[in-house]
Amino acid sequence: MMIVRPIKKSDHLALRDLARKTGPGFTSLQDNDAQVKDKLAQALAAFLSSDNEPPAEALYLFLMEDLSNQKIVGICGIEASVGLTEPWYSYRVNMQIHASRELNVYNRLHTLTLSNDHTGCSELCTLFLLPEARKNKNGSLLSKSRFLFLAEFSQRFNPVIIAEMRGYFDQQGHSPFWDGLGSHFFTLDFTEADRLSAIDKAFISELMPKHAIYTNLLTKPAQEVISKTHRLTEPARKMLEDEGMNYSGHVDIFDGGPTLQGQLSELRAVKDSRYAHVEITESEPTTTSNNSADHIYLISNCEFANFRCCMTSLQQEPGHIISLSPIIAQALEVDNGGTVRIVALYPAQRKTTIPTTEKNTSITESLAHSLSSAPLQSTANEDPKS
């Protein structure tokens, strides 16, 4: 059975092991001892913070643990706000019209402009699952567990949620976008530039172009991968899009990967989540590996530093009372009569006639920046891995 929980001090070696396996372009968790220690320290501090004065730039890291052997198999995170201390950079994809009536010329040209548009937004980050654990809907549990945490503690986050998707890399591990653009402004290879960006972003503003870049001047391979997602990240992108996040018209300045964006209060798993009271029964837990998705639910307790989330298949849609086996209740660390937050694992399960009691904060703020140009679409597609 898999459980998602906050990271602990004793997880340092497991975190270090995950960092060794993330691969190129995974900026938020690199194979770097100093960064791993810093990330762990930030996360531990975040989970010790007060509800009355939550830190603006807190980093919440969660690990997926296989309770059958206590092995850590995945990680995910949420940053409360980005860009408040160090600048947050991305390329805004714009469209410009160049026309001459006299010459009968009308051209639509896309440009890339360095921007800080997402400063202050909360970010879904650091999603990584070991290859051997990519089965039995574990990826959905790992990614979507964050939505129940967001729903329960929405006051700690910005109304606008973003997620940077890893950009395209070829079979040799090269980024066509970097080769066609970034490499001309740095005397570094991609890996070194990406490593430095996780430590100090000051060099980005010093070295990156200050003016708009016309994409038609880039190499063809670089043009084709603008907003294209890494093949291993495609499933994560689809999950987030199914939850209500969409391409924002921004791409990563190094690998050209897309940034997704959504309103916290409108994300499906946040908006549809609700409370239920626990009734512990002696029935055996239903696993998720051989069942349809009709009645699979995410279930979390309502704790902060002791947050727990798992998924289970139920015989029918639960009402105000949810029957849990002793094993599930123990994993969630909830007692008989306790309160849990639940939501259907997939959007197809949204229909319900049961009245709900919500504790979600009503969020009406909208992102100040409004896209006025159509985003540049990738011309190549890859089948996502399941």
C-alpha positions as CSV (number, residue, x, y, z in Angstrom):
1,M,0.0,0.0,0.0
2,M,1.2,3.5,-0.9
3,I,1.0,6.5,1.3
4,V,1.9,10.1,0.6
5,R,3.2,12.1,3.6
6,P,5.4,15.1,4.5
7,I,9.1,14.6,4.4
8,K,11.0,14.0,7.6
9,K,14.6,14.6,8.8
10,S,15.2,10.9,8.7
11,D,14.4,10.8,5.0
12,H,17.7,12.5,4.0
13,L,19.3,9.4,2.4
14,A,16.1,8.5,0.6
15,L,15.9,12.1,-0.8
16,R,19.5,11.9,-1.9
17,D,18.8,8.6,-3.7
18,L,15.8,10.1,-5.5
19,A,18.0,13.1,-6.6
20,R,20.5,10.8,-8.2
21,K,17.8,9.4,-10.4
22,T,15.9,12.4,-11.7
23,G,17.9,13.1,-14.8
24,P,18.6,16.2,-16.9
25,G,16.2,19.1,-16.8
26,F,14.9,18.3,-13.4
27,T,15.9,21.6,-11.9
28,S,14.0,21.3,-8.6
29,L,15.9,18.2,-7.4
30,Q,19.4,17.8,-8.8
31,D,22.1,15.3,-8.0
32,N,23.8,17.8,-5.6
33,D,24.4,17.2,-1.9
34,A,24.2,20.9,-1.0
35,Q,20.9,21.3,-2.8
36,V,19.4,18.2,-1.2
37,K,20.3,19.4,2.3
38,D,18.9,22.8,1.6
39,K,15.6,21.4,0.2
40,L,15.2,19.2,3.2
41,A,15.9,22.1,5.6
42,Q,13.4,24.3,3.8
43,A,10.7,21.6,3.9
44,L,11.2,20.8,7.5
45,A,10.9,24.5,8.4
46,A,7.7,24.8,6.3
47,F,6.0,22.0,8.2
48,L,6.9,23.6,11.5
49,S,5.5,26.9,10.6
50,S,2.4,28.5,12.2
51,D,-1.0,28.8,10.5
52,N,-1.2,32.4,11.8
53,E,2.0,33.5,10.0
54,P,2.8,31.0,7.2
55,P,6.0,31.8,5.4
56,A,5.5,33.3,2.0
57,E,8.1,31.2,0.3
58,A,7.6,27.9,2.1
59,L,8.5,24.7,0.3
60,Y,6.3,21.7,1.2
61,L,7.8,18.3,0.1
62,F,6.0,15.0,0.3
63,L,7.3,11.5,-0.2
64,M,5.5,8.4,-1.4
65,E,6.2,5.5,0.8
66,D,5.5,1.8,0.2
67,L,4.2,0.7,3.5
68,S,4.8,-3.0,2.7
69,N,8.6,-2.4,2.9
70,Q,9.0,1.2,4.1
71,K,10.7,2.1,0.8
72,I,10.5,5.7,-0.5
73,V,9.5,5.5,-4.2
74,G,8.5,9.1,-5.1
75,I,8.4,12.7,-4.3
76,C,6.3,15.8,-5.0
77,G,6.2,19.3,-3.7
78,I,4.4,22.7,-3.5
79,E,6.1,26.1,-3.3
80,A,3.9,28.6,-1.6
81,S,5.2,31.5,-3.7
82,V,8.0,31.8,-6.3
83,G,10.2,34.8,-7.2
84,L,9.8,36.8,-4.0
85,T,13.5,36.5,-3.0
86,E,15.1,35.4,-6.2
87,P,13.7,36.4,-9.6
88,W,11.5,33.9,-11.4
89,Y,12.2,33.8,-15.1
90,S,10.4,32.4,-18.1
91,Y,9.9,33.2,-21.7
92,R,6.5,34.7,-22.6
93,V,5.4,33.5,-26.0
94,N,3.9,36.4,-28.0
95,M,2.8,37.0,-31.5
96,Q,3.6,40.1,-33.5
97,I,2.2,41.1,-36.9
98,H,4.5,42.5,-39.6
99,A,2.5,43.8,-42.5
100,S,2.9,46.0,-45.6
101,R,-0.2,46.9,-47.7
102,E,2.1,48.2,-50.4
103,L,4.1,45.0,-50.7
104,N,1.1,42.8,-50.0
105,V,2.9,41.2,-47.1
106,Y,1.3,40.0,-43.9
107,N,3.3,37.9,-41.5
108,R,2.5,36.5,-38.0
109,L,5.7,36.0,-36.1
110,H,6.1,34.5,-32.7
111,T,8.6,36.0,-30.2
112,L,10.1,35.0,-26.9
113,T,10.4,37.7,-24.2
114,L,12.1,37.2,-20.8
115,S,9.4,37.8,-18.1
116,N,8.7,37.6,-14.4
117,D,4.9,37.2,-15.0
118,H,4.5,34.4,-12.4
119,T,6.1,36.1,-9.5
120,G,4.2,35.3,-6.3
121,C,2.3,32.3,-7.8
122,S,2.3,29.0,-6.0
123,E,4.0,26.2,-7.9
124,L,3.4,22.5,-8.1
125,C,7.0,21.1,-8.3
126,T,9.4,18.2,-7.9
127,L,7.1,15.4,-9.1
128,F,9.2,12.3,-9.6
129,L,8.3,8.6,-9.3
130,L,10.8,5.7,-9.5
131,P,10.3,3.7,-12.7
132,E,9.5,0.5,-10.9
133,A,6.6,2.3,-9.1
134,R,5.0,3.7,-12.2
135,K,2.0,1.4,-12.1
136,N,-1.3,0.8,-10.2
137,K,-2.2,4.5,-10.5
138,N,0.6,5.5,-8.2
139,G,1.5,8.5,-10.4
140,S,-2.0,9.8,-10.0
141,L,-1.9,9.4,-6.2
142,L,1.4,11.1,-5.9
143,S,0.5,14.1,-8.1
144,K,-3.1,14.6,-7.0
145,S,-2.4,14.2,-3.3
146,R,-1.2,17.8,-3.4
147,F,-4.7,19.0,-4.3
148,L,-6.1,17.7,-1.1
149,F,-3.4,19.5,0.8
150,L,-4.1,22.7,-1.2
151,A,-7.8,22.3,-0.4
152,E,-7.3,21.8,3.3
153,F,-4.7,24.6,3.7
154,S,-5.6,27.0,0.9
155,Q,-4.8,30.1,3.1
156,R,-1.1,29.2,2.8
157,F,-1.1,29.5,-1.0
158,N,-1.5,32.0,-3.8
159,P,-4.9,31.9,-5.7
160,V,-2.9,31.2,-8.9
161,I,-1.1,27.8,-9.2
162,I,1.5,27.1,-11.8
163,A,3.5,24.0,-12.8
164,E,6.6,23.9,-15.0
165,M,6.8,20.9,-17.2
166,R,10.2,19.4,-18.1
167,G,11.0,20.3,-21.8
168,Y,11.9,18.0,-24.6
169,F,15.3,16.1,-24.7
170,D,16.4,13.8,-27.4
171,Q,17.6,10.2,-26.9
172,Q,21.1,11.4,-26.2
173,G,19.9,13.8,-23.5
174,H,20.4,17.0,-25.5
175,S,17.9,19.9,-25.4
176,P,17.3,21.3,-28.9
177,F,15.9,24.4,-27.4
178,W,19.1,25.0,-25.4
179,D,21.3,24.2,-28.3
180,G,19.4,26.6,-30.5
181,L,19.1,29.5,-28.1
182,G,20.5,29.4,-24.6
183,S,23.9,28.0,-25.6
184,H,24.6,31.2,-27.6
185,F,24.4,33.4,-24.4
186,F,26.3,31.1,-22.0
187,T,29.7,29.5,-22.2
188,L,28.2,26.5,-20.4
189,D,26.5,23.3,-21.4
190,F,22.9,22.7,-20.4
191,T,23.6,20.6,-17.3
192,E,25.9,23.2,-15.8
193,A,23.6,26.1,-16.5
194,D,20.7,24.2,-15.1
195,R,22.7,23.3,-12.0
196,L,23.7,27.0,-11.4
197,S,20.1,28.2,-11.9
198,A,19.0,26.2,-8.9
199,I,21.7,27.9,-6.8
200,D,21.7,31.5,-7.9
201,K,19.5,32.9,-10.7
202,A,21.3,36.3,-10.9
203,F,23.4,35.2,-13.9
204,I,20.2,34.7,-15.9
205,S,19.3,38.4,-16.0
206,E,22.9,39.3,-16.6
207,L,23.4,37.0,-19.6
208,M,20.1,36.3,-21.2
209,P,18.8,38.6,-24.0
210,K,16.9,41.7,-22.9
211,H,14.9,42.0,-26.1
212,A,12.3,39.8,-27.8
213,I,13.6,36.9,-29.8
214,Y,11.9,36.0,-33.1
215,T,11.4,32.2,-33.0
216,N,11.8,32.0,-36.8
217,L,15.4,32.9,-36.4
218,L,16.1,29.8,-34.2
219,T,17.1,26.5,-35.6
220,K,14.2,24.3,-36.8
221,P,14.8,21.7,-34.1
222,A,14.6,24.5,-31.4
223,Q,11.4,25.9,-32.9
224,E,9.7,22.5,-33.0
225,V,10.2,21.8,-29.2
226,I,9.0,25.2,-27.9
227,S,6.3,24.2,-25.3
228,K,6.9,20.5,-26.0
229,T,6.9,18.3,-22.9
230,H,9.5,15.6,-22.0
231,R,8.2,12.2,-22.9
232,L,8.4,11.1,-19.2
233,T,6.5,14.2,-18.1
234,E,3.6,13.8,-20.6
235,P,1.5,11.7,-18.1
236,A,1.9,14.4,-15.5
237,R,0.9,17.1,-17.9
238,K,-2.2,15.3,-18.9
239,M,-3.2,14.8,-15.3
240,L,-2.8,18.5,-14.5
241,E,-4.8,19.5,-17.6
242,D,-7.6,17.1,-16.6
243,E,-7.7,18.9,-13.3
244,G,-8.2,22.3,-14.9
245,M,-4.7,23.6,-15.5
246,N,-3.8,25.0,-19.0
247,Y,-0.8,26.1,-20.9
248,S,-0.1,29.7,-19.9
249,G,1.8,30.8,-22.9
250,H,5.1,30.7,-21.0
251,V,8.1,28.3,-21.5
252,D,11.2,27.5,-19.5
253,I,14.2,29.6,-20.5
254,F,16.5,26.6,-20.7
255,D,14.6,23.7,-22.1
256,G,11.5,25.4,-23.6
257,G,9.1,23.2,-21.5
258,P,5.6,24.6,-21.0
259,T,4.2,26.3,-17.9
260,L,0.7,25.2,-16.9
261,Q,-1.5,27.5,-14.9
262,G,-4.9,27.4,-13.0
263,Q,-6.9,29.0,-10.3
264,L,-6.6,27.1,-7.0
265,S,-10.3,27.4,-6.3
266,E,-11.2,26.0,-9.7
267,L,-9.0,23.0,-9.8
268,R,-11.3,19.9,-10.0
269,A,-9.8,18.0,-7.1
270,V,-9.8,21.1,-4.9
271,K,-13.3,22.2,-5.8
272,D,-14.9,18.7,-5.6
273,S,-13.2,17.5,-2.4
274,R,-15.4,17.2,0.7
275,Y,-15.4,15.9,4.2
276,A,-16.6,12.6,5.4
277,H,-16.6,10.9,8.8
278,V,-14.7,7.6,9.3
279,E,-16.4,4.4,10.2
280,I,-13.8,1.7,10.7
281,T,-14.9,-1.8,9.5
282,E,-13.3,-5.2,9.6
283,S,-13.5,-5.7,5.8
284,E,-10.4,-6.2,3.8
285,P,-9.1,-3.2,1.9
286,T,-9.8,-3.1,-1.8
287,T,-6.6,-2.6,-3.9
288,T,-6.5,-0.4,-6.9
289,S,-4.4,-2.6,-9.3
290,N,-7.2,-4.7,-10.7
291,N,-10.3,-2.4,-10.4
292,S,-12.0,0.0,-12.7
293,A,-11.7,3.7,-12.0
294,D,-15.4,4.0,-11.3
295,H,-15.1,4.3,-7.5
296,I,-11.5,5.0,-6.8
297,Y,-11.0,7.8,-4.3
298,L,-8.2,9.9,-2.8
299,I,-8.5,10.1,0.9
300,S,-6.5,12.3,3.3
301,N,-6.6,13.2,6.9
302,C,-6.9,16.8,7.8
303,E,-3.6,17.2,9.6
304,F,-0.9,19.6,8.5
305,A,2.5,18.4,9.7
306,N,1.1,14.8,9.9
307,F,-0.7,14.9,6.5
308,R,-1.4,11.5,5.0
309,C,-3.0,10.6,1.7
310,C,-3.8,7.3,0.1
311,M,-6.3,5.9,-2.5
312,T,-8.8,3.1,-2.3
313,S,-11.6,1.5,-4.3
314,L,-15.0,1.7,-2.7
315,Q,-18.1,-0.4,-3.6
316,Q,-20.2,2.8,-4.0
317,E,-19.9,6.5,-3.8
318,P,-19.5,7.5,-0.1
319,G,-21.9,9.7,1.7
320,H,-21.1,11.7,4.8
321,I,-19.8,8.5,6.4
322,I,-17.0,6.5,4.7
323,S,-16.2,3.0,5.7
324,L,-12.5,2.3,5.9
325,S,-10.6,-0.9,6.8
326,P,-8.3,-0.8,9.9
327,I,-5.3,-0.9,7.5
328,I,-6.5,2.2,5.6
329,A,-7.4,4.0,8.8
330,Q,-4.1,3.2,10.4
331,A,-2.2,4.4,7.3
332,L,-4.1,7.7,7.4
333,E,-3.7,7.8,11.2
334,V,-7.4,8.5,11.7
335,D,-9.7,7.1,14.4
336,N,-13.3,5.9,14.3
337,G,-15.5,9.0,13.9
338,G,-12.6,11.1,12.7
339,T,-12.8,13.4,9.7
340,V,-11.1,12.8,6.3
341,R,-11.2,14.7,3.0
342,I,-12.1,12.7,-0.1
343,V,-12.3,13.3,-3.8
344,A,-12.8,11.0,-6.8
345,L,-9.4,10.1,-8.3
346,Y,-10.5,11.0,-11.9
347,P,-12.8,13.8,-13.2
348,A,-15.2,11.3,-14.7
349,Q,-16.4,10.6,-11.1
350,R,-17.6,14.1,-10.5
351,K,-21.3,13.5,-10.5
352,T,-22.9,13.6,-7.0
353,T,-26.1,14.6,-5.4
354,I,-24.8,14.5,-1.8
355,P,-24.7,17.9,-0.1
356,T,-21.3,18.8,1.1
357,T,-19.8,20.8,3.9
358,E,-16.8,22.8,2.5
359,K,-14.0,24.4,4.5
360,N,-12.3,25.8,1.4
361,T,-11.4,29.4,1.4
362,S,-13.3,31.3,-1.3
363,I,-10.7,32.7,-3.7
364,T,-11.7,35.4,-6.2
365,E,-8.4,37.0,-7.0
366,S,-7.2,36.5,-10.6
367,L,-3.8,36.7,-12.1
368,A,-2.9,40.3,-13.1
369,H,-1.2,39.2,-16.2
370,S,-3.6,38.4,-19.0
371,L,-2.4,36.7,-22.2
372,S,-3.2,38.6,-25.2
373,S,-1.5,36.4,-27.8
374,A,-2.0,32.8,-28.8
375,P,0.7,30.4,-27.5
376,L,3.1,28.7,-29.8
377,Q,2.2,25.1,-30.3
378,S,4.6,22.3,-30.7
379,T,4.6,20.5,-34.0
380,A,5.7,17.1,-32.7
381,N,3.8,14.7,-30.5
382,E,4.9,11.7,-28.4
383,D,2.8,9.0,-26.8
384,P,2.9,9.4,-23.0
385,K,4.2,6.5,-21.0
386,S,1.8,5.0,-18.5
